Amino acid sequence: MTTKTFADLGVAEPLCRALEAQNYTTPTPIQAQSIPALLQGRDLLGLAQTGTGKTAAFVLPILQRLAANQTKRPAKGAHVVILAPTRELAVQIGQSVETYGQNLKLRHTVIFGGVNQFRQVKALAGGVDILVATPGRLLDLMNQRHADLRQASVLVLDEADRMLDMGFIHDVKKIVAVLPKTRQSLLFSATMPSNIEHLAAEILNEPVRVEVRPEVITVDKVDQRVLHVDGKRKRELLAKLLDDSELSRVIVFTRTKHCANRVSEQLEKTGIAAEAIHGNKSQGARQRALEQFRNGKARVLVATDIAARGIDVTGITHVINYELPNEPESYVHRIGRTARAGKSGIAISFCDSSERSHLRSIEKLTKRPLTVVATTEWLGDQVAVPMNEPSDNRPARNGPRGPRHQPGKPRHFGKPGAGRGRPQSGQKQSRRHAAAQ
């Protein structure tokens, strides 16, 4: 069967030109299934992970329908409201709107918290065609009567499950209550917990259901390893791992904002360029941190789970879970920051005694045990057995220790794909290893 083009899906010529300028020629599965239905004005329930092309799947038909039926922009309002859980995702959606709509005379703006609202209020005063917003700031502007959504005709909820996780679901419902009952509504979510099912039933009218699972599940493309370590020695272990130059662009995930700051500061003290990003950072500080990471001036980005979705930085070689997440789904989104665009990657998780239940939950969700890399008890001149060393250089499980790391010899943590398959001596599966700790 001939591969469809965007033109085959009914995408108009100005949008096709914008896509070609970005070397974007072949629709992804979710785009091929969603665009025709959305061009017809149907509601849609999309089940898709990040990286599947879902943003273009809804932005393209929205732009086309707006361009074909241009009407006066409502004062303080918008024809289309797109809600996103994080500032970063909202900004990225706004960038997509600008990129794909470059040949159209449409106006859009992006609204989020953490910055002064003056410019946002000014941008919204005359009305826009497309409003991209985080729920908290938008509701705040609505309460101040700076935003009026009573004439909006399209609603998009992106990453609805993430909004639920972050406690935005009540804000979302308050915003939806103001919108006209007759409208086109779209809801996208990577997972479908019962709360999201109920929300979808409330806001969608006979929706087309599109479910797209990547042909290669993200976790299968990531070489996943776990190091059992005492919590007090995690910072030392992290610094030792980063002695390996193959860890060239790394995201380190923590559970709390305080820990993210602490880890970032500690890395800076050891001479490793690092930036921290989390919810307490101002928008300007977060954007600067991301830019430093993108352009290579910062080798490490230390982040809370707010960065697990919506941030698309190319060339991330490793993800390190400094602290395992409470929710196993967050682990999948974290490690999905590497192994992007068909490439493979490495995820390294630290696990102390208090986190073993989290590890078991992760392995249950991913249906595979993480490869345990032997972490020595002494943490002296050798922190972890080099991952690409022959097995006879690794300490046996119950036998005498093998040779220690030789001073001056680099600790190789491998390229993506190394160490997969059947574990060698010293790389036991984590359930059995945990029982021996």
Residue pairs with C-beta under 8 A, 6 or more apart in sequence:
3 26
4 26
4 27
4 32
5 16
5 25
5 26
5 27
6 15
6 16
6 19
6 25
6 27
6 31
6 35
6 60
7 13
7 16
9 27
9 31
9 32
9 35
9 36
9 39
10 35
10 36
10 39
11 19
11 35
11 60
11 61
11 64
12 64
12 67
12 68
14 67
14 103
14 104
15 60
15 63
15 64
15 100
15 101
15 103
15 104
17 103
18 99
18 100
18 101
18 102
18 103
19 25
19 100
21 102
22 99
24 56
27 35
27 53
28 52
28 53
28 56
28 57
28 212
29 52
29 212
30 46
30 48
30 52
30 53
30 54
30 57
30 210
30 212
31 53
31 56
31 57
31 60
33 210
33 212
34 44
34 46
34 54
34 57
34 58
34 61
34 208
34 210
35 57
35 60
35 61
37 44
37 208
37 210
38 44
38 57
38 58
38 61
38 62
38 184
38 186
39 61
39 64
39 65
41 65
41 184
42 184
42 206
42 207
42 208
43 184
43 185
43 186
43 204
43 205
43 206
43 207
43 208
44 58
44 186
44 187
44 204
44 207
44 208
44 209
44 210
45 187
45 200
45 204
45 207
45 208
45 209
45 210
46 54
46 57
46 58
46 186
46 187
46 188
46 189
46 210
46 211
46 212
47 188
47 189
47 190
47 191
47 192
47 209
47 210
47 211
47 212
48 54
48 188
48 190
48 210
48 211
48 212
49 190
49 213
49 214
49 218
49 336
50 159
50 190
50 309
50 310
50 312
50 333
50 336
51 214
51 218
51 312
51 336
51 340
51 341
52 212
52 214
54 158
54 188
55 92
55 93
55 96
55 158
56 96
56 100
58 82
58 156
58 158
58 186
58 188
59 93
59 96
59 97
59 100
59 101
60 100
62 80
62 130
62 154
62 156
63 97
63 100
63 101
63 104
63 106
63 130
65 154
66 79
66 80
66 104
66 106
66 129
66 130
67 104
67 105
67 106
70 105
70 106
71 79
72 127
73 79
73 107
73 126
73 127
73 128
73 129
74 127
74 148
74 150
74 151
74 152
75 125
75 126
75 127
75 148
76 124
76 125
76 127
76 145
76 146
76 147
76 148
77 124
77 127
77 128
77 131
77 147
77 148
77 149
77 150
77 151
77 152
78 124
78 127
78 128
78 129
78 130
78 131
78 149
78 152
79 128
79 129
79 130
79 151
79 152
79 153
79 154
80 129
80 130
80 131
80 152
80 153
80 154
80 155
80 156
81 131
81 133
81 138
81 149
81 152
81 154
81 155
81 156
81 175
81 179
82 90
82 93
82 130
82 131
82 132
82 133
82 156
82 158
83 133
83 134
83 135
83 138
83 155
83 156
83 157
83 158
83 163
83 172
83 175
84 90
84 93
84 132
84 133
84 134
84 158
84 159
84 310
85 134
85 135
85 158
85 159
85 162
85 163
85 165
85 166
85 168
85 309
85 310
86 134
86 162
86 166
86 306
86 309
86 310
87 112
87 113
87 114
87 134
87 283
87 286
88 286
88 290
88 306
88 307
88 310
88 311
89 158
89 159
89 309
89 310
90 110
90 111
90 112
90 132
90 133
90 134
91 110
91 112
92 310
92 312
93 110
93 132
93 158
94 108
94 109
94 110
94 132
97 108
97 130
97 132
98 108
101 108
106 129
106 130
107 127
107 128
107 129
107 130
108 128
108 129
108 130
108 131
108 132
109 120
109 123
109 124
109 128
109 130
109 131
109 132
110 132
110 133
111 120
111 124
111 131
111 132
111 133
111 134
111 137
111 138
111 141
111 147
112 133
112 134
112 137
112 283
113 134
113 136
113 137
113 140
113 283
114 281
114 282
114 283
114 286
115 282
115 283
115 284
117 137
117 140
117 141
117 146
120 137
120 141
121 141
121 146
124 131
124 141
124 146
124 147
125 146
131 138
131 147
131 152
134 168
135 163
135 168
135 171
135 172
135 175
136 168
136 171
138 147
138 171
138 175
139 171
139 174
139 175
141 147
142 148
142 149
142 175
142 178
149 175
149 178
149 179
150 178
150 179
150 180
151 180
152 179
152 180
152 183
153 180
153 183
153 184
154 183
154 184
154 185
154 186
155 176
155 179
155 183
155 184
155 185
155 186
155 203
156 185
156 186
156 187
156 188
157 163
157 172
157 185
157 186
157 187
157 188
157 199
157 203
158 188
159 188
159 189
159 190
159 309
159 310
160 172
160 187
160 188
160 189
160 196
160 199
160 200
161 189
161 190
161 191
161 192
161 193
161 196
162 190
162 309
163 169
163 172
164 193
164 195
164 196
165 327
169 195
169 199
172 199
173 199
176 202
176 203
185 203
185 204
185 205
185 207
187 196
187 199
187 200
187 203
187 204
187 207
189 196
190 329
190 333
191 329
200 207
218 332
218 335
218 336
218 339
219 332
219 335
219 366
219 368
221 339
221 343
221 344
221 345
222 319
222 335
222 336
222 338
222 339
222 344
222 345
222 346
222 347
222 416
223 344
223 345
223 346
223 347
223 371
223 414
223 416
223 417
223 418
223 419
223 420
224 335
224 346
224 347
224 349
224 366
224 368
224 370
224 371
225 346
225 347
225 348
225 349
225 370
225 371
225 372
225 373
225 387
225 419
226 348
226 349
226 350
226 351
226 359
226 370
226 371
226 372
226 373
226 430
227 237
227 348
227 349
227 350
227 351
227 372
227 373
227 375
227 384
228 351
228 352
228 372
228 375
228 433
228 434
228 437
229 237
229 350
229 351
229 352
229 375
229 379
230 352
230 353
231 352
231 353
231 354
233 379
234 322
234 350
234 352
235 263
235 266
236 379
236 383
237 350
237 375
237 379
237 383
237 384
238 252
238 263
238 267
238 320
238 322
238 350
239 266
239 267
239 270
239 272
240 383
240 384
240 411
241 247
241 320
241 348
241 383
241 384
241 411
241 413
242 250
242 267
242 272
242 299
242 300
243 410
243 411
244 410
244 411
244 412
244 413
245 410
246 317
246 412
246 413
246 414
246 415
247 317
247 318
247 413
248 299
248 315
248 317
249 293
249 296
249 299
249 313
249 315
249 316
249 317
249 318
250 299
250 300
250 301
250 316
250 317
250 318
250 319
250 320
251 300
251 301
251 302
251 303
251 307
251 316
251 318
251 319
251 320
251 334
251 337
251 338
252 263
252 274
252 300
252 301
252 302
252 303
252 319
252 320
252 322
253 302
253 303
253 304
253 305
253 307
253 308
253 319
253 320
253 321
253 322
253 323
253 325
253 334
254 260
254 263
254 302
254 303
254 304
254 322
254 323
255 304
255 305
255 323
255 325
255 326
256 304
256 323
257 278
257 279
257 280
257 304
259 322
259 323
260 276
260 277
260 278
260 302
260 303
260 304
261 276
261 278
261 302
263 274
263 276
263 302
263 322
264 274
264 275
264 276
264 300
264 302
267 273
267 274
267 300
267 302
268 274
272 299
272 300
273 292
273 297
273 298
273 299
273 300
274 298
274 299
274 300
274 301
274 302
275 288
275 289
275 290
275 292
275 293
275 298
275 300
275 301
275 302
276 289
276 301
276 302
276 303
277 286
277 289
277 290
277 301
277 302
277 303
277 304
277 306
277 307
278 303
278 304
278 306
278 307
279 304
279 306
281 289
289 298
289 301
290 301
290 311
290 313
292 298
293 300
293 301
293 313
294 313
301 307
301 313
302 322
303 311
305 325
305 330
305 333
305 334
307 337
308 330
308 333
308 334
308 336
308 337
309 333
311 337
312 340
313 337
314 340
314 341
316 337
316 338
316 340
316 345
317 338
317 345
317 346
317 416
318 338
318 345
318 346
318 347
318 348
318 413
319 334
319 335
319 337
319 338
319 345
319 346
319 347
319 348
320 347
320 348
320 349
320 350
321 331
321 334
321 335
321 347
321 348
321 349
321 350
322 350
323 350
323 355
324 331
324 349
324 350
324 351
324 355
324 358
324 359
324 362
325 331
325 334
325 358
326 358
328 358
328 361
328 362
328 364
328 365
328 366
329 365
331 349
331 362
331 365
331 366
332 365
332 366
334 347
335 345
335 347
338 345
338 346
338 347
338 416
339 345
339 416
343 416
344 416
344 417
345 416
346 413
346 414
346 415
346 416
348 373
348 413
349 359
349 370
351 358
351 359
351 430
353 437
356 434
359 370
359 430
359 434
360 431
362 370
363 369
363 370
363 430
363 431
369 429
369 430
369 431
370 430
371 419
371 420
371 423
371 427
371 429
371 430
372 423
372 427
372 428
372 429
372 430
372 433
373 384
373 385
373 387
373 426
373 427
374 384
374 385
374 394
374 395
374 426
374 427
375 383
375 384
375 385
376 382
376 383
376 384
376 385
376 395
376 401
381 404
381 405
381 407
382 404
382 405
383 411
384 411
385 393
385 394
385 395
385 402
385 405
385 426
386 393
386 405
386 411
386 412
386 413
387 412
387 413
387 414
387 418
387 419
388 412
388 413
388 414
388 418
388 419
389 412
391 424
391 425
391 426
392 402
392 425
393 402
393 403
394 402
394 424
394 425
394 426
394 427
395 401
395 402
395 426
396 402
396 425
396 426
397 425
397 426
397 428
397 436
402 426
405 411
419 427
423 429
428 436
